[in-house]
Amino acid sequence: MEKTKFEGARQFLFKDVEFNYFKNKPVMYKGNKQWEVSMKTTDAAQAEEWEREHLSVRHNGTSTKLPTEWVVSLNRKTHKRDGEEQEPVRVVDENLTAYTQEERNKIGNESRGNVIVWQGHYDNEHGSGVSTSLTAMQIPRDKLKVYEGSMETVDFSNLGSVDSSSGEKADQDDLF
């Protein structure tokens, strides 16, 4: 597939995507903190558009099974290469009203909307290509799937017995 050609850097809008695993709080990846979200589709044409526009698309197909689902992971580093701090990913509704921090924490899997990424060319000792950075998400309120859970509500006391890497049973006091 031939990729779209562009000069310099650009902002690009992808419309009507399904969001999954939005990280409102930066997570550590390879020594860098970043915000993350995944886009998922079951539409092969949409996956082809993503690939044509320089996104790294993964699928669930195998050598014996055709793909039925395609995924792209997007991220935004908390700091630019020169060390300057970046603003968090902008998240707005259909009226371009920003989501509050509490609302951002409730963005659940299967929420739908639009996403803007920044893309620019790179050519360094690791190779050359197009770098992509998550810039903004627009999730209309009627397309928001509200996440109600929290890792803070997981009850570790009902895990029962747990084996350790030494082959011995781990004591409940040793767990987290």
Rosetta constraint file for C-alpha pairs under 8 A:
AtomPair CA 1 CA 52 HARMONIC 6.85 0.50
AtomPair CA 2 CA 52 HARMONIC 6.47 0.50
AtomPair CA 3 CA 51 HARMONIC 7.40 0.50
AtomPair CA 3 CA 52 HARMONIC 4.44 0.50
AtomPair CA 3 CA 53 HARMONIC 6.16 0.50
AtomPair CA 3 CA 54 HARMONIC 6.58 0.50
AtomPair CA 4 CA 52 HARMONIC 5.86 0.50
AtomPair CA 4 CA 53 HARMONIC 5.76 0.50
AtomPair CA 4 CA 54 HARMONIC 7.57 0.50
AtomPair CA 6 CA 10 HARMONIC 7.92 0.50
AtomPair CA 8 CA 120 HARMONIC 6.12 0.50
AtomPair CA 8 CA 121 HARMONIC 6.60 0.50
AtomPair CA 9 CA 118 HARMONIC 7.29 0.50
AtomPair CA 9 CA 119 HARMONIC 5.55 0.50
AtomPair CA 9 CA 120 HARMONIC 4.19 0.50
AtomPair CA 9 CA 121 HARMONIC 6.80 0.50
AtomPair CA 10 CA 118 HARMONIC 5.80 0.50
AtomPair CA 10 CA 119 HARMONIC 5.37 0.50
AtomPair CA 10 CA 120 HARMONIC 6.52 0.50
AtomPair CA 11 CA 116 HARMONIC 6.54 0.50
AtomPair CA 11 CA 117 HARMONIC 5.64 0.50
AtomPair CA 11 CA 118 HARMONIC 4.50 0.50
AtomPair CA 11 CA 119 HARMONIC 6.27 0.50
AtomPair CA 12 CA 116 HARMONIC 5.45 0.50
AtomPair CA 12 CA 117 HARMONIC 5.38 0.50
AtomPair CA 12 CA 118 HARMONIC 6.41 0.50
AtomPair CA 12 CA 119 HARMONIC 7.44 0.50
AtomPair CA 13 CA 114 HARMONIC 6.98 0.50
AtomPair CA 13 CA 115 HARMONIC 5.75 0.50
AtomPair CA 13 CA 116 HARMONIC 4.48 0.50
AtomPair CA 13 CA 117 HARMONIC 6.67 0.50
AtomPair CA 14 CA 114 HARMONIC 5.71 0.50
AtomPair CA 14 CA 115 HARMONIC 5.32 0.50
AtomPair CA 14 CA 116 HARMONIC 6.34 0.50
AtomPair CA 15 CA 113 HARMONIC 6.65 0.50
AtomPair CA 15 CA 114 HARMONIC 4.46 0.50
AtomPair CA 15 CA 115 HARMONIC 6.61 0.50
AtomPair CA 16 CA 112 HARMONIC 6.24 0.50
AtomPair CA 16 CA 113 HARMONIC 4.92 0.50
AtomPair CA 16 CA 114 HARMONIC 5.31 0.50
AtomPair CA 17 CA 39 HARMONIC 6.22 0.50
AtomPair CA 17 CA 40 HARMONIC 6.90 0.50
AtomPair CA 17 CA 41 HARMONIC 7.12 0.50
AtomPair CA 17 CA 112 HARMONIC 5.51 0.50
AtomPair CA 17 CA 113 HARMONIC 5.47 0.50
AtomPair CA 17 CA 114 HARMONIC 6.01 0.50
AtomPair CA 17 CA 115 HARMONIC 7.57 0.50
AtomPair CA 18 CA 39 HARMONIC 5.43 0.50
AtomPair CA 18 CA 40 HARMONIC 5.35 0.50
AtomPair CA 18 CA 41 HARMONIC 6.60 0.50
AtomPair CA 18 CA 109 HARMONIC 7.87 0.50
AtomPair CA 18 CA 110 HARMONIC 5.40 0.50
AtomPair CA 18 CA 111 HARMONIC 5.79 0.50
AtomPair CA 18 CA 112 HARMONIC 4.52 0.50
AtomPair CA 18 CA 113 HARMONIC 6.71 0.50
AtomPair CA 19 CA 37 HARMONIC 6.66 0.50
AtomPair CA 19 CA 38 HARMONIC 5.69 0.50
AtomPair CA 19 CA 39 HARMONIC 4.79 0.50
AtomPair CA 19 CA 40 HARMONIC 6.48 0.50
AtomPair CA 19 CA 108 HARMONIC 7.90 0.50
AtomPair CA 19 CA 109 HARMONIC 5.94 0.50
AtomPair CA 19 CA 110 HARMONIC 5.51 0.50
AtomPair CA 19 CA 111 HARMONIC 5.36 0.50
AtomPair CA 19 CA 112 HARMONIC 5.91 0.50
AtomPair CA 19 CA 113 HARMONIC 7.61 0.50
AtomPair CA 20 CA 37 HARMONIC 6.09 0.50
AtomPair CA 20 CA 38 HARMONIC 5.01 0.50
AtomPair CA 20 CA 39 HARMONIC 6.15 0.50
AtomPair CA 20 CA 40 HARMONIC 7.16 0.50
AtomPair CA 20 CA 108 HARMONIC 6.82 0.50
AtomPair CA 20 CA 109 HARMONIC 4.23 0.50
AtomPair CA 20 CA 110 HARMONIC 5.93 0.50
AtomPair CA 20 CA 111 HARMONIC 7.24 0.50
AtomPair CA 21 CA 36 HARMONIC 7.46 0.50
AtomPair CA 21 CA 37 HARMONIC 5.43 0.50
AtomPair CA 21 CA 38 HARMONIC 6.02 0.50
AtomPair CA 21 CA 108 HARMONIC 7.24 0.50
AtomPair CA 21 CA 109 HARMONIC 6.09 0.50
AtomPair CA 22 CA 35 HARMONIC 7.84 0.50
AtomPair CA 22 CA 36 HARMONIC 5.73 0.50
AtomPair CA 22 CA 37 HARMONIC 4.22 0.50
AtomPair CA 22 CA 38 HARMONIC 6.90 0.50
AtomPair CA 22 CA 107 HARMONIC 6.85 0.50
AtomPair CA 22 CA 108 HARMONIC 7.33 0.50
AtomPair CA 22 CA 109 HARMONIC 7.68 0.50
AtomPair CA 23 CA 27 HARMONIC 7.33 0.50
AtomPair CA 23 CA 35 HARMONIC 5.56 0.50
AtomPair CA 23 CA 36 HARMONIC 5.09 0.50
AtomPair CA 23 CA 37 HARMONIC 6.24 0.50
AtomPair CA 24 CA 35 HARMONIC 6.30 0.50
AtomPair CA 24 CA 36 HARMONIC 7.59 0.50
AtomPair CA 24 CA 104 HARMONIC 6.40 0.50
AtomPair CA 24 CA 105 HARMONIC 6.15 0.50
AtomPair CA 25 CA 35 HARMONIC 6.52 0.50
AtomPair CA 26 CA 33 HARMONIC 5.53 0.50
AtomPair CA 26 CA 34 HARMONIC 4.74 0.50
AtomPair CA 26 CA 35 HARMONIC 4.62 0.50
AtomPair CA 26 CA 36 HARMONIC 7.54 0.50
AtomPair CA 26 CA 78 HARMONIC 7.31 0.50
AtomPair CA 27 CA 33 HARMONIC 5.26 0.50
AtomPair CA 27 CA 34 HARMONIC 5.45 0.50
AtomPair CA 27 CA 35 HARMONIC 6.41 0.50
AtomPair CA 27 CA 36 HARMONIC 7.82 0.50
AtomPair CA 28 CA 32 HARMONIC 5.43 0.50
AtomPair CA 28 CA 33 HARMONIC 4.40 0.50
AtomPair CA 28 CA 34 HARMONIC 6.42 0.50
AtomPair CA 29 CA 33 HARMONIC 6.17 0.50
AtomPair CA 29 CA 34 HARMONIC 7.10 0.50
AtomPair CA 32 CA 77 HARMONIC 7.01 0.50
AtomPair CA 32 CA 78 HARMONIC 7.77 0.50
AtomPair CA 33 CA 77 HARMONIC 5.98 0.50
AtomPair CA 33 CA 78 HARMONIC 5.70 0.50
AtomPair CA 33 CA 79 HARMONIC 7.87 0.50
AtomPair CA 34 CA 75 HARMONIC 6.23 0.50
AtomPair CA 34 CA 76 HARMONIC 5.31 0.50
AtomPair CA 34 CA 77 HARMONIC 4.12 0.50
AtomPair CA 34 CA 78 HARMONIC 5.23 0.50
AtomPair CA 35 CA 75 HARMONIC 5.43 0.50
AtomPair CA 35 CA 76 HARMONIC 5.21 0.50
AtomPair CA 35 CA 77 HARMONIC 6.44 0.50
AtomPair CA 35 CA 78 HARMONIC 7.24 0.50
AtomPair CA 35 CA 88 HARMONIC 7.35 0.50
AtomPair CA 35 CA 89 HARMONIC 7.16 0.50
AtomPair CA 36 CA 73 HARMONIC 7.27 0.50
AtomPair CA 36 CA 74 HARMONIC 5.74 0.50
AtomPair CA 36 CA 75 HARMONIC 4.35 0.50
AtomPair CA 36 CA 76 HARMONIC 6.61 0.50
AtomPair CA 36 CA 134 HARMONIC 7.82 0.50
AtomPair CA 37 CA 73 HARMONIC 6.09 0.50
AtomPair CA 37 CA 74 HARMONIC 5.47 0.50
AtomPair CA 37 CA 75 HARMONIC 6.49 0.50
AtomPair CA 38 CA 71 HARMONIC 6.69 0.50
AtomPair CA 38 CA 72 HARMONIC 5.55 0.50
AtomPair CA 38 CA 73 HARMONIC 4.38 0.50
AtomPair CA 38 CA 74 HARMONIC 5.92 0.50
AtomPair CA 39 CA 71 HARMONIC 5.60 0.50
AtomPair CA 39 CA 72 HARMONIC 5.19 0.50
AtomPair CA 39 CA 73 HARMONIC 6.47 0.50
AtomPair CA 39 CA 74 HARMONIC 7.75 0.50
AtomPair CA 40 CA 69 HARMONIC 7.07 0.50
AtomPair CA 40 CA 70 HARMONIC 5.69 0.50
AtomPair CA 40 CA 71 HARMONIC 4.49 0.50
AtomPair CA 40 CA 72 HARMONIC 6.59 0.50
AtomPair CA 41 CA 46 HARMONIC 7.06 0.50
AtomPair CA 41 CA 47 HARMONIC 6.86 0.50
AtomPair CA 41 CA 69 HARMONIC 5.78 0.50
AtomPair CA 41 CA 70 HARMONIC 5.37 0.50
AtomPair CA 41 CA 71 HARMONIC 6.62 0.50
AtomPair CA 42 CA 68 HARMONIC 5.69 0.50
AtomPair CA 42 CA 69 HARMONIC 4.57 0.50
AtomPair CA 42 CA 70 HARMONIC 6.31 0.50
AtomPair CA 43 CA 47 HARMONIC 6.45 0.50
AtomPair CA 43 CA 68 HARMONIC 7.90 0.50
AtomPair CA 43 CA 69 HARMONIC 7.49 0.50
AtomPair CA 43 CA 70 HARMONIC 7.94 0.50
AtomPair CA 44 CA 48 HARMONIC 6.18 0.50
AtomPair CA 44 CA 68 HARMONIC 7.90 0.50
AtomPair CA 44 CA 70 HARMONIC 7.71 0.50
AtomPair CA 45 CA 49 HARMONIC 6.32 0.50
AtomPair CA 46 CA 50 HARMONIC 6.35 0.50
AtomPair CA 47 CA 51 HARMONIC 6.28 0.50
AtomPair CA 47 CA 57 HARMONIC 7.05 0.50
AtomPair CA 47 CA 70 HARMONIC 6.22 0.50
AtomPair CA 48 CA 52 HARMONIC 5.99 0.50
AtomPair CA 49 CA 53 HARMONIC 6.17 0.50
AtomPair CA 50 CA 54 HARMONIC 6.65 0.50
AtomPair CA 50 CA 55 HARMONIC 5.42 0.50
AtomPair CA 50 CA 56 HARMONIC 7.82 0.50
AtomPair CA 50 CA 57 HARMONIC 7.12 0.50
AtomPair CA 51 CA 55 HARMONIC 5.00 0.50
AtomPair CA 51 CA 56 HARMONIC 6.32 0.50
AtomPair CA 51 CA 57 HARMONIC 6.07 0.50
AtomPair CA 54 CA 130 HARMONIC 6.60 0.50
AtomPair CA 55 CA 72 HARMONIC 6.90 0.50
AtomPair CA 55 CA 132 HARMONIC 7.44 0.50
AtomPair CA 56 CA 72 HARMONIC 6.11 0.50
AtomPair CA 56 CA 73 HARMONIC 7.72 0.50
AtomPair CA 57 CA 70 HARMONIC 6.47 0.50
AtomPair CA 57 CA 71 HARMONIC 5.72 0.50
AtomPair CA 57 CA 72 HARMONIC 5.04 0.50
AtomPair CA 58 CA 70 HARMONIC 5.60 0.50
AtomPair CA 58 CA 71 HARMONIC 5.26 0.50
AtomPair CA 58 CA 72 HARMONIC 6.42 0.50
AtomPair CA 59 CA 67 HARMONIC 5.93 0.50
AtomPair CA 59 CA 68 HARMONIC 7.48 0.50
AtomPair CA 59 CA 69 HARMONIC 5.66 0.50
AtomPair CA 59 CA 70 HARMONIC 4.33 0.50
AtomPair CA 59 CA 71 HARMONIC 6.19 0.50
AtomPair CA 60 CA 67 HARMONIC 5.23 0.50
AtomPair CA 60 CA 68 HARMONIC 6.61 0.50
AtomPair CA 60 CA 69 HARMONIC 5.84 0.50
AtomPair CA 60 CA 70 HARMONIC 6.79 0.50
AtomPair CA 61 CA 65 HARMONIC 5.36 0.50
AtomPair CA 61 CA 66 HARMONIC 4.90 0.50
AtomPair CA 61 CA 67 HARMONIC 3.73 0.50
AtomPair CA 61 CA 68 HARMONIC 6.91 0.50
AtomPair CA 61 CA 69 HARMONIC 7.91 0.50
AtomPair CA 62 CA 66 HARMONIC 6.53 0.50
AtomPair CA 62 CA 67 HARMONIC 7.21 0.50
AtomPair CA 74 CA 132 HARMONIC 7.57 0.50
AtomPair CA 74 CA 133 HARMONIC 6.71 0.50
AtomPair CA 74 CA 134 HARMONIC 5.70 0.50
AtomPair CA 75 CA 133 HARMONIC 5.77 0.50
AtomPair CA 75 CA 134 HARMONIC 5.17 0.50
AtomPair CA 76 CA 88 HARMONIC 7.84 0.50
AtomPair CA 76 CA 89 HARMONIC 7.16 0.50
AtomPair CA 76 CA 133 HARMONIC 5.16 0.50
AtomPair CA 76 CA 134 HARMONIC 5.03 0.50
AtomPair CA 76 CA 135 HARMONIC 7.07 0.50
AtomPair CA 77 CA 86 HARMONIC 7.36 0.50
AtomPair CA 77 CA 133 HARMONIC 7.82 0.50
AtomPair CA 78 CA 85 HARMONIC 6.00 0.50
AtomPair CA 78 CA 86 HARMONIC 5.28 0.50
AtomPair CA 78 CA 87 HARMONIC 7.29 0.50
AtomPair CA 78 CA 88 HARMONIC 7.22 0.50
AtomPair CA 79 CA 83 HARMONIC 5.44 0.50
AtomPair CA 79 CA 84 HARMONIC 5.45 0.50
AtomPair CA 79 CA 85 HARMONIC 4.38 0.50
AtomPair CA 79 CA 86 HARMONIC 5.29 0.50
AtomPair CA 80 CA 84 HARMONIC 5.29 0.50
AtomPair CA 80 CA 85 HARMONIC 6.34 0.50
AtomPair CA 80 CA 86 HARMONIC 6.56 0.50
AtomPair CA 89 CA 134 HARMONIC 6.84 0.50
AtomPair CA 89 CA 135 HARMONIC 5.45 0.50
AtomPair CA 89 CA 136 HARMONIC 5.32 0.50
AtomPair CA 89 CA 137 HARMONIC 7.37 0.50
AtomPair CA 90 CA 98 HARMONIC 7.41 0.50
AtomPair CA 90 CA 135 HARMONIC 6.52 0.50
AtomPair CA 90 CA 136 HARMONIC 4.45 0.50
AtomPair CA 90 CA 137 HARMONIC 6.19 0.50
AtomPair CA 91 CA 98 HARMONIC 5.79 0.50
AtomPair CA 91 CA 99 HARMONIC 5.85 0.50
AtomPair CA 91 CA 104 HARMONIC 7.49 0.50
AtomPair CA 91 CA 136 HARMONIC 5.78 0.50
AtomPair CA 91 CA 137 HARMONIC 4.79 0.50
AtomPair CA 91 CA 138 HARMONIC 5.76 0.50
AtomPair CA 91 CA 139 HARMONIC 7.34 0.50
AtomPair CA 92 CA 96 HARMONIC 5.01 0.50
AtomPair CA 92 CA 97 HARMONIC 5.16 0.50
AtomPair CA 92 CA 98 HARMONIC 4.22 0.50
AtomPair CA 92 CA 99 HARMONIC 5.48 0.50
AtomPair CA 92 CA 136 HARMONIC 7.94 0.50
AtomPair CA 92 CA 137 HARMONIC 6.41 0.50
AtomPair CA 92 CA 138 HARMONIC 4.84 0.50
AtomPair CA 92 CA 139 HARMONIC 6.28 0.50
AtomPair CA 92 CA 140 HARMONIC 7.82 0.50
AtomPair CA 93 CA 97 HARMONIC 5.46 0.50
AtomPair CA 93 CA 98 HARMONIC 6.53 0.50
AtomPair CA 93 CA 99 HARMONIC 6.93 0.50
AtomPair CA 93 CA 138 HARMONIC 5.39 0.50
AtomPair CA 93 CA 139 HARMONIC 4.98 0.50
AtomPair CA 93 CA 140 HARMONIC 4.61 0.50
AtomPair CA 93 CA 141 HARMONIC 6.05 0.50
AtomPair CA 94 CA 138 HARMONIC 6.72 0.50
AtomPair CA 94 CA 139 HARMONIC 6.58 0.50
AtomPair CA 94 CA 140 HARMONIC 4.51 0.50
AtomPair CA 94 CA 141 HARMONIC 7.03 0.50
AtomPair CA 96 CA 138 HARMONIC 7.51 0.50
AtomPair CA 99 CA 103 HARMONIC 5.68 0.50
AtomPair CA 99 CA 104 HARMONIC 5.95 0.50
AtomPair CA 100 CA 104 HARMONIC 6.10 0.50
AtomPair CA 101 CA 105 HARMONIC 6.28 0.50
AtomPair CA 102 CA 106 HARMONIC 6.74 0.50
AtomPair CA 103 CA 107 HARMONIC 6.87 0.50
AtomPair CA 105 CA 147 HARMONIC 7.92 0.50
AtomPair CA 106 CA 146 HARMONIC 5.26 0.50
AtomPair CA 106 CA 147 HARMONIC 4.78 0.50
AtomPair CA 106 CA 148 HARMONIC 6.71 0.50
AtomPair CA 107 CA 111 HARMONIC 6.96 0.50
AtomPair CA 107 CA 144 HARMONIC 6.69 0.50
AtomPair CA 107 CA 145 HARMONIC 6.35 0.50
AtomPair CA 107 CA 146 HARMONIC 5.52 0.50
AtomPair CA 107 CA 147 HARMONIC 5.83 0.50
AtomPair CA 108 CA 144 HARMONIC 7.26 0.50
AtomPair CA 108 CA 145 HARMONIC 5.03 0.50
AtomPair CA 108 CA 146 HARMONIC 5.07 0.50
AtomPair CA 108 CA 147 HARMONIC 4.39 0.50
AtomPair CA 109 CA 145 HARMONIC 6.56 0.50
AtomPair CA 109 CA 147 HARMONIC 7.47 0.50
AtomPair CA 110 CA 144 HARMONIC 7.89 0.50
AtomPair CA 110 CA 145 HARMONIC 6.26 0.50
AtomPair CA 111 CA 139 HARMONIC 7.17 0.50
AtomPair CA 111 CA 143 HARMONIC 5.66 0.50
AtomPair CA 111 CA 144 HARMONIC 4.66 0.50
AtomPair CA 111 CA 145 HARMONIC 4.83 0.50
AtomPair CA 111 CA 146 HARMONIC 7.99 0.50
AtomPair CA 112 CA 139 HARMONIC 6.08 0.50
AtomPair CA 112 CA 140 HARMONIC 7.64 0.50
AtomPair CA 112 CA 143 HARMONIC 5.33 0.50
AtomPair CA 112 CA 144 HARMONIC 6.54 0.50
AtomPair CA 113 CA 137 HARMONIC 7.13 0.50
AtomPair CA 113 CA 138 HARMONIC 5.45 0.50
AtomPair CA 113 CA 139 HARMONIC 4.50 0.50
AtomPair CA 113 CA 140 HARMONIC 6.48 0.50
AtomPair CA 113 CA 143 HARMONIC 7.05 0.50
AtomPair CA 114 CA 137 HARMONIC 5.80 0.50
AtomPair CA 114 CA 138 HARMONIC 5.08 0.50
AtomPair CA 114 CA 139 HARMONIC 6.69 0.50
AtomPair CA 115 CA 134 HARMONIC 7.81 0.50
AtomPair CA 115 CA 135 HARMONIC 7.62 0.50
AtomPair CA 115 CA 136 HARMONIC 5.73 0.50
AtomPair CA 115 CA 137 HARMONIC 4.47 0.50
AtomPair CA 115 CA 138 HARMONIC 6.25 0.50
AtomPair CA 116 CA 134 HARMONIC 6.62 0.50
AtomPair CA 116 CA 135 HARMONIC 5.50 0.50
AtomPair CA 116 CA 136 HARMONIC 5.10 0.50
AtomPair CA 116 CA 137 HARMONIC 6.40 0.50
AtomPair CA 117 CA 132 HARMONIC 6.38 0.50
AtomPair CA 117 CA 133 HARMONIC 5.43 0.50
AtomPair CA 117 CA 134 HARMONIC 4.64 0.50
AtomPair CA 117 CA 135 HARMONIC 4.99 0.50
AtomPair CA 117 CA 136 HARMONIC 6.96 0.50
AtomPair CA 118 CA 132 HARMONIC 5.65 0.50
AtomPair CA 118 CA 133 HARMONIC 5.09 0.50
AtomPair CA 118 CA 134 HARMONIC 6.50 0.50
AtomPair CA 118 CA 135 HARMONIC 6.28 0.50
AtomPair CA 119 CA 130 HARMONIC 6.40 0.50
AtomPair CA 119 CA 131 HARMONIC 5.46 0.50
AtomPair CA 119 CA 132 HARMONIC 4.52 0.50
AtomPair CA 119 CA 133 HARMONIC 6.45 0.50
AtomPair CA 120 CA 130 HARMONIC 5.47 0.50
AtomPair CA 120 CA 131 HARMONIC 5.35 0.50
AtomPair CA 120 CA 132 HARMONIC 6.83 0.50
AtomPair CA 121 CA 128 HARMONIC 7.38 0.50
AtomPair CA 121 CA 129 HARMONIC 5.72 0.50
AtomPair CA 121 CA 130 HARMONIC 4.44 0.50
AtomPair CA 121 CA 131 HARMONIC 6.07 0.50
AtomPair CA 122 CA 127 HARMONIC 7.87 0.50
AtomPair CA 122 CA 128 HARMONIC 5.29 0.50
AtomPair CA 122 CA 129 HARMONIC 5.54 0.50
AtomPair CA 122 CA 130 HARMONIC 6.00 0.50
AtomPair CA 122 CA 131 HARMONIC 6.65 0.50
AtomPair CA 123 CA 127 HARMONIC 5.74 0.50
AtomPair CA 123 CA 128 HARMONIC 4.07 0.50
AtomPair CA 123 CA 129 HARMONIC 6.69 0.50
AtomPair CA 124 CA 128 HARMONIC 6.26 0.50
AtomPair CA 139 CA 143 HARMONIC 6.40 0.50
AtomPair CA 139 CA 144 HARMONIC 6.28 0.50
AtomPair CA 140 CA 144 HARMONIC 6.50 0.50
AtomPair CA 149 CA 153 HARMONIC 7.32 0.50
AtomPair CA 150 CA 154 HARMONIC 7.40 0.50
AtomPair CA 155 CA 159 HARMONIC 7.96 0.50
AtomPair CA 157 CA 172 HARMONIC 7.44 0.50
AtomPair CA 161 CA 169 HARMONIC 6.66 0.50
AtomPair CA 161 CA 170 HARMONIC 6.98 0.50
AtomPair CA 161 CA 171 HARMONIC 7.67 0.50
AtomPair CA 161 CA 172 HARMONIC 7.73 0.50
AtomPair CA 162 CA 169 HARMONIC 5.70 0.50
AtomPair CA 162 CA 170 HARMONIC 5.40 0.50
AtomPair CA 162 CA 171 HARMONIC 7.67 0.50
AtomPair CA 163 CA 167 HARMONIC 6.19 0.50
AtomPair CA 163 CA 168 HARMONIC 5.80 0.50
AtomPair CA 163 CA 169 HARMONIC 4.49 0.50
AtomPair CA 163 CA 170 HARMONIC 5.60 0.50
AtomPair CA 164 CA 168 HARMONIC 5.56 0.50
AtomPair CA 164 CA 169 HARMONIC 5.91 0.50
AtomPair CA 164 CA 170 HARMONIC 5.62 0.50
AtomPair CA 170 CA 174 HARMONIC 6.47 0.50
AtomPair CA 170 CA 175 HARMONIC 7.54 0.50
AtomPair CA 171 CA 175 HARMONIC 7.09 0.50
